[in-house]
Amino acid sequence: MRIKLKEGKQKELILKAKGNSTWEKLANKLGINEKYLYYELKNEMRLLDGELYKKLCLFANENFDKFISERLDNNWGRSKGGLNSEGSTKRLPKIEFDERLAEFIGAVLGDGHVCSYKRGKKVGVYCIKIAGDLEKDKDYHINYLKKLVEEVFNLKPVEQKRPKYNERFLDIYSKEIINLFISMGIKPGNKIKNQSTIPRWIFEDKQFLRVCLRGLIDTDGSIFRMSKRDYRLIRINFTNHNITLLNDVRKAFLDLGYHPSKLINNRQFYISRQEEIKKYLKEIGFSNNKHKERLKSLVV
């Protein structure tokens, strides 16, 4: 059984149940994932199951039955027609806030675009679009990111190619994914204007931070030789025009024990110490085959 409360009341109930406690303590008491509680349930992206609703009322010391608008069976999203059917809005599986999601977020912050707009009076288009080079990013898009999306969201991305502009795109259509990204502070529209950046929960775990950086470097990073005189010297570069993201990515490297350069022209920085290049390759690495091939050509 799923409990649907009037708009805003689910969030109110959860906040009352939390009181002066922490999100971690409340999640443990409820027996659910803290990120799932904070990002999805609190932001009313998911309905409460019956038992969870009872626990929250108990912890809040208040009965919210008067705010219940519907009681739905667990298959309501599939059995009910219209916008709740899979043909219109496919229900996502329970999202795990794990390494896979963290890496995907990194890729979206790098070369992705979060879209949300109306087409006509009734139809909304909700899409995450990840851009890349037509040929150089083909393997990364088709053999890595596509599988990652299928594993995390149980959705099949749509491949789009624009040979005239040497571009390719992976499009992931889902209103629920857009809502998830909004709840993490990554809003639809212009990333630079919105100053979208790494979500807080990723900074709380060093392994999440590593794989998020991998997604960022795979999309907006590069690897190249520092000096023509010494072919053994390699440098990793990260370039982005979003100053908030640029600072946060640099901070992430500092938190992980690296010594990135200062920001250059407010658009890029480097990892240049050779022992830290080895550290990066060992602890973070690349998922994008174009960087792997580039690395091979540099160390020959």
C-alpha positions as CSV (number, residue, x, y, z in Angstrom):
1,M,0.0,0.0,0.0
2,R,1.2,3.5,-0.9
3,I,0.1,6.6,0.9
4,K,-0.4,9.8,-1.1
5,L,-0.6,12.9,1.0
6,K,-1.6,16.4,-0.1
7,E,1.1,18.4,-1.7
8,G,3.8,19.5,0.8
9,K,2.5,17.3,3.6
10,Q,4.9,14.4,3.0
11,K,7.8,16.7,3.4
12,E,6.2,18.3,6.5
13,L,5.7,14.8,8.1
14,I,9.2,13.8,7.5
15,L,10.6,17.0,8.9
16,K,8.5,16.7,12.0
17,A,9.6,13.1,12.4
18,K,13.2,14.2,12.1
19,G,12.9,17.0,14.6
20,N,16.3,18.0,16.0
21,S,17.8,14.7,15.0
22,T,20.1,14.0,12.0
23,W,19.0,12.5,8.7
24,E,21.3,9.6,9.3
25,K,19.6,8.8,12.7
26,L,16.1,9.1,11.2
27,A,17.0,6.9,8.3
28,N,18.5,4.2,10.6
29,K,15.3,4.3,12.7
30,L,13.2,3.9,9.6
31,G,15.5,1.2,8.2
32,I,16.0,3.0,4.8
33,N,18.9,4.6,2.9
34,E,19.7,8.2,4.2
35,K,20.0,9.6,0.6
36,Y,16.8,8.0,-0.4
37,L,15.1,9.6,2.6
38,Y,16.6,13.1,2.1
39,Y,16.5,13.4,-1.7
40,E,13.5,11.3,-2.9
41,L,11.0,11.0,0.0
42,K,11.5,14.4,1.5
43,N,11.2,16.0,-1.9
44,E,8.0,14.0,-2.6
45,M,9.5,12.2,-5.6
46,R,8.3,8.9,-4.1
47,L,5.2,7.9,-2.2
48,L,5.4,6.5,1.3
49,D,4.6,2.8,1.8
50,G,2.1,2.1,4.5
51,E,4.5,0.9,7.2
52,L,6.9,3.8,6.6
53,Y,4.0,6.2,6.9
54,K,3.0,4.7,10.3
55,K,6.6,5.0,11.6
56,L,6.9,8.6,10.6
57,C,3.6,9.5,12.3
58,L,4.8,7.7,15.4
59,F,8.2,9.6,15.4
60,A,6.4,12.9,14.6
61,N,3.8,12.2,17.4
62,E,1.1,13.3,15.0
63,N,-1.5,11.6,12.9
64,F,-1.5,12.8,9.2
65,D,-4.5,10.7,8.1
66,K,-6.5,13.9,7.5
67,F,-4.0,14.8,4.8
68,I,-4.2,11.5,2.9
69,S,-5.6,12.1,-0.6
70,E,-5.3,8.5,-1.9
71,R,-4.3,5.0,-0.8
72,L,-2.8,3.2,-3.7
73,D,-1.7,-0.4,-4.3
74,N,2.0,-1.0,-5.0
75,N,1.4,-1.4,-8.7
76,W,-0.5,1.8,-9.1
77,G,2.0,3.4,-11.5
78,R,1.6,0.6,-14.0
79,S,-2.1,-0.3,-13.5
80,K,-3.5,3.3,-13.7
81,G,-3.8,4.8,-17.2
82,G,-2.8,8.2,-18.5
83,L,0.3,10.0,-17.2
84,N,1.0,7.3,-14.5
85,S,1.4,4.5,-17.0
86,E,4.8,3.4,-18.3
87,G,3.8,4.6,-21.7
88,S,4.0,8.2,-20.4
89,T,6.0,8.4,-17.2
90,K,8.0,5.3,-16.5
91,R,8.5,4.6,-12.8
92,L,12.2,4.3,-12.0
93,P,13.5,1.6,-9.6
94,K,14.6,2.7,-6.2
95,I,17.7,4.8,-6.8
96,E,20.8,3.7,-4.9
97,F,23.1,6.6,-4.1
98,D,26.2,4.7,-4.9
99,E,29.4,4.8,-7.1
100,R,27.5,4.3,-10.3
101,L,25.2,7.3,-9.7
102,A,28.1,9.4,-8.6
103,E,30.0,8.7,-11.8
104,F,27.0,9.4,-14.0
105,I,26.5,12.7,-12.2
106,G,30.1,13.6,-13.0
107,A,29.6,12.8,-16.7
108,V,26.4,15.0,-16.7
109,L,28.1,17.9,-15.0
110,G,30.9,17.6,-17.5
111,D,29.3,17.2,-21.0
112,G,25.6,16.8,-20.0
113,H,22.6,19.1,-20.2
114,V,19.5,18.8,-18.0
115,C,16.4,19.7,-20.1
116,S,12.9,20.4,-19.0
117,Y,10.4,22.3,-21.2
118,K,6.8,22.2,-22.5
119,R,6.0,21.1,-26.0
120,G,2.5,22.6,-26.7
121,K,0.0,23.0,-23.9
122,K,0.1,19.6,-22.2
123,V,3.2,17.6,-23.2
124,G,6.4,18.1,-21.2
125,V,9.8,17.0,-22.4
126,Y,12.2,15.9,-19.7
127,C,15.7,14.8,-20.8
128,I,19.3,14.5,-19.9
129,K,21.5,15.0,-23.0
130,I,25.2,14.0,-22.8
131,A,27.3,15.3,-25.7
132,G,30.5,13.9,-27.2
133,D,32.7,13.7,-30.2
134,L,31.1,11.7,-33.0
135,E,34.0,9.1,-33.2
136,K,36.3,9.7,-30.2
137,D,33.5,9.3,-27.7
138,K,31.6,6.5,-29.5
139,D,32.9,3.7,-27.3
140,Y,32.4,5.7,-24.1
141,H,28.8,6.5,-25.0
142,I,27.7,3.1,-26.4
143,N,29.8,0.7,-24.4
144,Y,30.0,2.5,-21.0
145,L,27.5,5.3,-20.4
146,K,24.6,3.5,-22.0
147,K,25.1,0.4,-19.9
148,L,25.6,2.6,-16.8
149,V,22.2,4.3,-17.4
150,E,20.5,1.0,-17.9
151,E,21.9,-0.4,-14.6
152,V,21.1,2.7,-12.5
153,F,17.8,3.8,-13.9
154,N,16.5,0.8,-15.9
155,L,16.1,3.0,-18.9
156,K,17.5,2.8,-22.5
157,P,19.2,6.0,-23.7
158,V,18.6,7.1,-27.3
159,E,21.6,7.7,-29.4
160,Q,21.6,10.8,-31.6
161,K,24.3,11.6,-34.2
162,R,25.1,14.9,-36.0
163,P,27.9,14.0,-38.5
164,K,27.7,17.5,-40.0
165,Y,28.9,19.0,-36.7
166,N,31.0,15.9,-35.6
167,E,28.7,15.4,-32.6
168,R,27.0,12.6,-30.9
169,F,24.5,12.6,-28.0
170,L,23.0,10.2,-25.5
171,D,19.5,11.2,-24.6
172,I,17.8,9.9,-21.4
173,Y,14.1,10.7,-21.2
174,S,12.6,10.7,-17.7
175,K,10.7,13.2,-15.6
176,E,11.7,11.4,-12.5
177,I,15.4,11.7,-13.3
178,I,15.0,15.4,-13.9
179,N,13.3,15.7,-10.5
180,L,16.1,13.7,-8.9
181,F,18.7,16.0,-10.3
182,I,16.7,19.1,-9.2
183,S,16.6,17.7,-5.7
184,M,20.4,17.5,-5.7
185,G,20.7,21.1,-6.8
186,I,21.3,20.4,-10.5
187,K,18.6,22.4,-12.2
188,P,17.4,22.3,-15.9
189,G,18.8,24.9,-18.2
190,N,22.1,26.6,-18.5
191,K,24.7,25.0,-16.2
192,I,26.8,28.1,-16.0
193,K,23.9,30.4,-15.2
194,N,22.7,27.9,-12.6
195,Q,26.2,27.2,-11.3
196,S,25.4,23.5,-11.0
197,T,28.0,21.5,-9.1
198,I,28.8,18.3,-7.2
199,P,26.0,17.3,-4.8
200,R,26.8,17.3,-1.1
201,W,26.3,13.6,-0.6
202,I,29.2,12.8,-3.0
203,F,31.6,14.9,-0.9
204,E,30.7,12.8,2.1
205,D,32.3,9.7,0.7
206,K,35.8,9.7,-0.8
207,Q,35.1,6.8,-3.1
208,F,32.0,8.5,-4.4
209,L,34.1,11.6,-4.9
210,R,36.7,9.6,-6.9
211,V,34.3,8.1,-9.3
212,C,32.5,11.4,-9.8
213,L,35.8,13.0,-10.7
214,R,36.3,10.1,-13.2
215,G,33.1,11.1,-14.9
216,L,34.1,14.7,-14.9
217,I,37.6,14.0,-16.3
218,D,36.2,11.5,-18.8
219,T,34.0,14.3,-20.3
220,D,35.7,17.6,-19.6
221,G,39.3,16.5,-19.0
222,S,42.3,15.7,-21.1
223,I,45.7,14.0,-20.7
224,F,48.8,15.2,-22.6
225,R,52.6,15.4,-22.5
226,M,54.0,18.3,-20.5
227,S,57.3,18.6,-22.3
228,K,58.7,17.8,-25.7
229,R,62.1,17.3,-24.1
230,D,60.9,14.6,-21.7
231,Y,58.1,12.3,-23.0
232,R,57.7,10.7,-19.6
233,L,56.1,13.8,-18.1
234,I,52.3,13.7,-18.3
235,R,49.7,16.2,-17.2
236,I,45.9,15.9,-16.6
237,N,43.8,18.9,-17.3
238,F,40.3,19.9,-16.3
239,T,38.5,22.7,-18.2
240,N,35.1,24.1,-17.4
241,H,33.5,27.6,-17.6
242,N,31.3,27.0,-14.5
243,I,33.4,28.7,-11.8
244,T,31.5,27.0,-9.0
245,L,32.0,23.6,-10.4
246,L,35.6,24.4,-11.3
247,N,36.4,25.4,-7.7
248,D,34.6,22.3,-6.3
249,V,36.4,19.9,-8.6
250,R,39.7,21.5,-7.5
251,K,38.6,21.2,-3.9
252,A,37.7,17.5,-4.5
253,F,41.2,16.8,-5.7
254,L,42.6,18.6,-2.6
255,D,40.4,16.6,-0.3
256,L,41.8,13.4,-1.9
257,G,45.4,14.4,-1.3
258,Y,46.3,15.9,-4.7
259,H,48.0,19.2,-5.4
260,P,46.2,20.8,-8.4
261,S,47.5,24.0,-9.9
262,K,45.8,27.3,-9.2
263,L,42.9,28.2,-11.5
264,I,44.1,29.5,-14.9
265,N,42.0,32.2,-16.4
266,N,39.1,31.0,-14.3
267,R,38.6,28.1,-16.7
268,Q,41.0,25.3,-16.0
269,F,43.6,23.7,-13.7
270,Y,46.2,20.9,-14.0
271,I,47.4,17.9,-12.1
272,S,51.2,17.9,-12.9
273,R,53.1,16.0,-10.1
274,Q,54.1,12.7,-11.7
275,E,53.5,10.7,-8.5
276,E,50.0,12.2,-8.4
277,I,49.4,11.2,-12.1
278,K,50.3,7.6,-11.0
279,K,48.0,8.0,-8.0
280,Y,45.2,9.2,-10.3
281,L,45.6,6.3,-12.7
282,K,45.6,3.8,-9.8
283,E,42.8,5.2,-7.6
284,I,40.5,6.9,-10.2
285,G,41.4,6.0,-13.8
286,F,39.4,6.5,-16.9
287,S,36.2,4.9,-18.2
288,N,36.5,6.8,-21.5
289,N,38.5,4.7,-24.0
290,K,39.8,7.8,-25.8
291,H,41.7,8.8,-22.7
292,K,43.0,5.2,-22.3
293,E,44.2,5.2,-25.9
294,R,45.8,8.7,-25.5
295,L,47.6,7.5,-22.4
296,K,49.0,4.5,-24.3
297,S,50.3,6.8,-27.0
298,L,52.0,9.0,-24.4
299,V,53.9,6.3,-22.5
300,V,55.3,4.5,-25.5
